[in-house]
């Protein structure tokens, strides 16, 4: 099959797909022709699907996807600016969770939503790992505490800045301020050799964070866990990520114990213009 085909009866010859192709591998000779791939397009195409998604007539079918494979945009669901601001502002970092597990199907749905996040050159390098078993998560959090003990001894300035002595003391007393009693942690990881992986993982995890509240879930960035997973061999071994992969982001996930009723203030943005 060619890189893409165009239904001449549906095509408007408007050149929108030509303009929108990020790699500029679609050409339109004249109003009597239909769009076609430029020479060498197969090797350059990143299969982003923009050509399929942007065609108002649904005339273009890419070899990786057709119009019928791509859900239509529901205009009645698009947010107004005030609604978008409200959606973003109402999101809270959840640090108090119900003693209730989230089933794997629900977490899988959450990750599938997050997987639509953009990535450089559409490489889609993000891979996901879920520490779902609560007992196993507790064991791994103990390894984070061990890493903090090492930091207190070997890098006291950094440990003091992050109040690791207080965190370890709390853990030893049975209070978890590392993962806040969350029942699960979701890890986004990618190949260390892939230059787009780190940013892609962070963007995808931000998507996951925003997708959680509409599903009745709470989330919070697991910063201490993430740093330990990047640097502490015992935790790396426990995670068992593929060889050459790095944890680039970690998120606590669970059912929030409480609901928020107001949206707190934040500092005004500091903006410079050129």
QUINOR-V670987 format. One record per residue. SS is DSSP state (H for helix, E for strand, C for the rest). PHI is phi as a letter, one per 40 degrees, with the letter a starting at -180 (NA if undefined). D_CENTER is the distance of its C-alpha to the mean C-alpha in Angstrom with 1 decimal. Layout:
ss=SS phi=PHI d_center=D_CENTER
ss=SS phi=PHI d_center=D_CENTER
This chain:
ss=C phi=NA d_center=32.5
ss=C phi=c d_center=32.1
ss=C phi=d d_center=28.7
ss=E phi=a d_center=29.0
ss=E phi=b d_center=31.9
ss=E phi=b d_center=33.0
ss=C phi=c d_center=35.1
ss=C phi=c d_center=38.0
ss=C phi=c d_center=39.1
ss=C phi=c d_center=35.8
ss=C phi=c d_center=34.9
ss=C phi=c d_center=35.8
ss=C phi=f d_center=36.2
ss=C phi=c d_center=34.3
ss=C phi=g d_center=32.4
ss=H phi=c d_center=29.1
ss=H phi=c d_center=27.3
ss=H phi=c d_center=29.2
ss=H phi=c d_center=28.0
ss=H phi=c d_center=24.3
ss=C phi=c d_center=23.8
ss=C phi=c d_center=21.8
ss=C phi=c d_center=23.9
ss=C phi=f d_center=27.1
ss=C phi=b d_center=28.4
ss=E phi=b d_center=29.8
ss=E phi=b d_center=33.4
ss=C phi=b d_center=35.8
ss=C phi=c d_center=39.4
ss=C phi=a d_center=41.0
ss=C phi=c d_center=41.1
ss=C phi=c d_center=42.9
ss=C phi=c d_center=40.2
ss=C phi=b d_center=36.7
ss=C phi=d d_center=33.7
ss=E phi=a d_center=33.6
ss=E phi=c d_center=31.7
ss=C phi=c d_center=33.1
ss=C phi=d d_center=34.5
ss=C phi=g d_center=32.0
ss=H phi=c d_center=29.1
ss=H phi=d d_center=28.1
ss=H phi=c d_center=27.4
ss=H phi=c d_center=25.4
ss=C phi=c d_center=23.3
ss=C phi=b d_center=19.5
ss=C phi=f d_center=19.3
ss=C phi=c d_center=17.0
ss=C phi=g d_center=19.1
ss=H phi=d d_center=19.9
ss=H phi=c d_center=23.6
ss=H phi=c d_center=23.4
ss=H phi=c d_center=21.3
ss=H phi=c d_center=23.5
ss=C phi=c d_center=26.9
ss=C phi=c d_center=28.6
ss=C phi=c d_center=31.0
ss=C phi=g d_center=28.7
ss=C phi=c d_center=31.1
ss=E phi=b d_center=28.8
ss=E phi=b d_center=27.6
ss=E phi=c d_center=25.5
ss=C phi=c d_center=26.2
ss=C phi=c d_center=22.6
ss=E phi=a d_center=22.5
ss=C phi=b d_center=24.9
ss=H phi=d d_center=25.0
ss=H phi=c d_center=25.6
ss=H phi=c d_center=22.4
ss=C phi=b d_center=20.3
ss=C phi=d d_center=20.3
ss=C phi=c d_center=22.1
ss=C phi=c d_center=20.9
ss=C phi=c d_center=22.6
ss=H phi=d d_center=24.1
ss=H phi=c d_center=25.2
ss=H phi=c d_center=21.7
ss=C phi=c d_center=20.7
ss=C phi=c d_center=20.6
ss=C phi=c d_center=23.4
ss=H phi=d d_center=22.7
ss=H phi=c d_center=24.0
ss=H phi=c d_center=21.8
ss=H phi=c d_center=18.7
ss=H phi=c d_center=19.9
ss=H phi=c d_center=20.7
ss=H phi=d d_center=17.4
ss=H phi=c d_center=15.6
ss=H phi=c d_center=18.6
ss=H phi=c d_center=18.9
ss=C phi=c d_center=15.6
ss=C phi=b d_center=16.8
ss=E phi=c d_center=15.8
ss=C phi=c d_center=17.5
ss=C phi=b d_center=19.8
ss=C phi=b d_center=22.3
ss=E phi=b d_center=21.6
ss=C phi=c d_center=23.9
ss=C phi=c d_center=25.4
ss=C phi=a d_center=23.8
ss=C phi=c d_center=21.5
ss=C phi=c d_center=18.7
ss=C phi=c d_center=19.5
ss=H phi=c d_center=17.5
ss=H phi=c d_center=17.6
ss=H phi=c d_center=15.9
ss=H phi=c d_center=13.0
ss=H phi=c d_center=12.8
ss=H phi=c d_center=12.8
ss=H phi=c d_center=9.9
ss=H phi=c d_center=7.8
ss=H phi=c d_center=9.5
ss=H phi=c d_center=8.6
ss=H phi=c d_center=4.8
ss=C phi=c d_center=6.1
ss=C phi=c d_center=7.9
ss=C phi=c d_center=5.9
ss=C phi=c d_center=8.6
ss=C phi=a d_center=9.6
ss=H phi=d d_center=13.0
ss=H phi=f d_center=15.8
ss=H phi=f d_center=13.6
ss=C phi=c d_center=13.7
ss=C phi=f d_center=10.5
ss=C phi=c d_center=10.9
ss=C phi=c d_center=8.0
ss=E phi=b d_center=9.8
ss=E phi=b d_center=9.5
ss=E phi=b d_center=12.3
ss=E phi=b d_center=13.4
ss=E phi=c d_center=16.4
ss=C phi=c d_center=17.9
ss=C phi=c d_center=21.5
ss=H phi=c d_center=22.4
ss=H phi=c d_center=25.3
ss=H phi=c d_center=23.4
ss=H phi=c d_center=20.8
ss=H phi=c d_center=23.9
ss=H phi=c d_center=25.3
ss=H phi=c d_center=22.3
ss=H phi=c d_center=22.4
ss=H phi=d d_center=26.0
ss=H phi=c d_center=25.1
ss=H phi=c d_center=23.0
ss=H phi=c d_center=26.3
ss=H phi=c d_center=28.2
ss=H phi=c d_center=26.2
ss=H phi=c d_center=26.9
ss=H phi=d d_center=30.6
ss=H phi=c d_center=30.5
ss=H phi=c d_center=29.1
ss=H phi=c d_center=31.8
ss=H phi=c d_center=34.4
ss=H phi=c d_center=33.3
ss=C phi=b d_center=31.3
ss=H phi=c d_center=32.8
ss=H phi=c d_center=32.0
ss=H phi=c d_center=28.2
ss=H phi=c d_center=28.7
ss=H phi=c d_center=30.8
ss=H phi=c d_center=28.4
ss=C phi=c d_center=25.7
ss=C phi=f d_center=28.4
ss=H phi=c d_center=27.8
ss=H phi=c d_center=31.4
ss=H phi=c d_center=30.8
ss=H phi=c d_center=27.6
ss=H phi=c d_center=29.5
ss=H phi=c d_center=32.5
ss=H phi=c d_center=30.6
ss=H phi=c d_center=29.1
ss=H phi=c d_center=32.6
ss=C phi=c d_center=33.8
ss=C phi=g d_center=31.2
ss=C phi=b d_center=28.9
ss=C phi=c d_center=25.2
ss=C phi=b d_center=23.7
ss=C phi=c d_center=21.2
ss=C phi=b d_center=19.0
ss=C phi=f d_center=21.1
ss=C phi=g d_center=22.2
ss=C phi=c d_center=18.9
ss=C phi=c d_center=19.5
ss=E phi=a d_center=16.3
ss=E phi=b d_center=13.7
ss=E phi=b d_center=10.4
ss=E phi=b d_center=9.8
ss=E phi=b d_center=7.5
ss=E phi=b d_center=10.3
ss=E phi=a d_center=11.9
ss=E phi=c d_center=15.5
ss=C phi=d d_center=17.2
ss=C phi=c d_center=19.2
ss=C phi=c d_center=16.3
ss=C phi=c d_center=16.3
ss=C phi=c d_center=13.0
ss=H phi=c d_center=11.0
ss=H phi=c d_center=10.6
ss=H phi=c d_center=9.4
ss=H phi=c d_center=7.0
ss=H phi=c d_center=5.6
ss=H phi=c d_center=5.9
ss=H phi=c d_center=4.7
ss=H phi=c d_center=1.3
ss=H phi=c d_center=3.0
ss=H phi=c d_center=5.1
ss=H phi=d d_center=4.6
ss=H phi=c d_center=5.3
ss=H phi=c d_center=7.8
ss=H phi=c d_center=9.3
ss=H phi=c d_center=9.6
ss=H phi=c d_center=11.4
ss=H phi=d d_center=14.7
ss=H phi=c d_center=15.8
ss=H phi=c d_center=15.7
ss=C phi=g d_center=17.9
ss=C phi=b d_center=15.6
ss=E phi=b d_center=15.2
ss=E phi=a d_center=12.7
ss=E phi=a d_center=13.1
ss=E phi=c d_center=11.8
ss=C phi=c d_center=13.9
ss=H phi=c d_center=15.2
ss=H phi=c d_center=18.4
ss=H phi=c d_center=17.0
ss=H phi=c d_center=14.6
ss=H phi=c d_center=17.5
ss=H phi=c d_center=19.8
ss=H phi=c d_center=17.7
ss=H phi=c d_center=17.9
ss=H phi=b d_center=21.6
ss=C phi=b d_center=23.4
ss=H phi=d d_center=24.7
ss=H phi=d d_center=25.5
ss=H phi=c d_center=22.0
ss=H phi=d d_center=20.8
ss=H phi=c d_center=23.4
ss=H phi=c d_center=22.6
ss=H phi=c d_center=18.9
ss=C phi=g d_center=20.3
ss=C phi=c d_center=17.5
ss=C phi=d d_center=18.8
ss=C phi=d d_center=21.3
ss=C phi=g d_center=20.0
ss=E phi=c d_center=16.4
ss=E phi=b d_center=15.0
ss=E phi=c d_center=12.7
ss=E phi=b d_center=10.5
ss=E phi=a d_center=8.8
ss=E phi=b d_center=10.1
ss=E phi=b d_center=10.1
ss=E phi=c d_center=13.3
ss=E phi=a d_center=13.5
ss=E phi=a d_center=16.8
ss=C phi=c d_center=19.2
ss=E phi=c d_center=20.3
ss=C phi=c d_center=24.0
ss=C phi=b d_center=24.7
ss=C phi=b d_center=23.9
ss=C phi=c d_center=23.9
ss=C phi=b d_center=26.4
ss=C phi=b d_center=26.1
ss=C phi=b d_center=23.7
ss=C phi=c d_center=24.7
ss=C phi=c d_center=25.6
ss=C phi=b d_center=24.0
ss=C phi=d d_center=25.7
ss=C phi=c d_center=26.4
ss=C phi=c d_center=24.3
ss=C phi=c d_center=26.2
ss=C phi=b d_center=26.3
ss=C phi=b d_center=28.3
ss=C phi=b d_center=29.3
ss=C phi=b d_center=30.9
